[in-house]
Amino acid sequence: MKELLNYVARFLVDSPDEVAVTQVEGERSVILELKVAPDDMGKIIGKHGRIAEALRTIVNAAAKKDGKRISIDIIG
């Protein structure tokens, strides 16, 4: 999931070199922390949070096979 989020986020931002994803695992859940440049926060979140919600949907769909729940925290 970490690689998927990193791959998609790099195409959405102007500064792909500043994209970093860290993963914190629990028993039944995984937290992915997505760090982007401050100027790219708006591009990752999108209007009314639509892009952020789409990222969460994509990653959760990929995680269904592992039976885990994914949470994405966006850090600027």
C-alpha positions, -999 to +999 in steps of 0.1 A: +000+000+000+029+023+008+043+020-027+009+025-043+002+057-024+037+070-031+033+062-068+000+080-072+010+110-050+041+117-071+020+122-102-004+147-084+022+171-071+046+197-086+075+186-063+075+147-066+110+146-049+094+159-016+068+131-014+075+107+014+052+079+028+058+063+062+039+032+074+029+025+110+013-010+114-011-022+141-029-055+145-059-047+122-050-013+108-022+005+090-016+042+091+001+058+061+016+092+067+019+111+034+043+141+036+043+166+007+057+201+001+035+228+017+028+242-018+014+208-029-011+204+000-040+218-020-033+194-049-033+164-026-064+174-007-084+187-037-116+207-037-137+197-008-113+168+000-122+149-031-087+138-041-078+129-006-109+108-004-101+091-037-066+083-025-082+067+006-106+047-015-079+034-038-056+023-010-084+007+010-095-013-020-060-026-024-058-035+013-090-055+013-072-087+004-051-084+035-081-078+057-066-045+071-080-011+073-059+018+060-058+053+073-040+081+054-027+111+073-016+140+051+013+161+065+025+193+049 
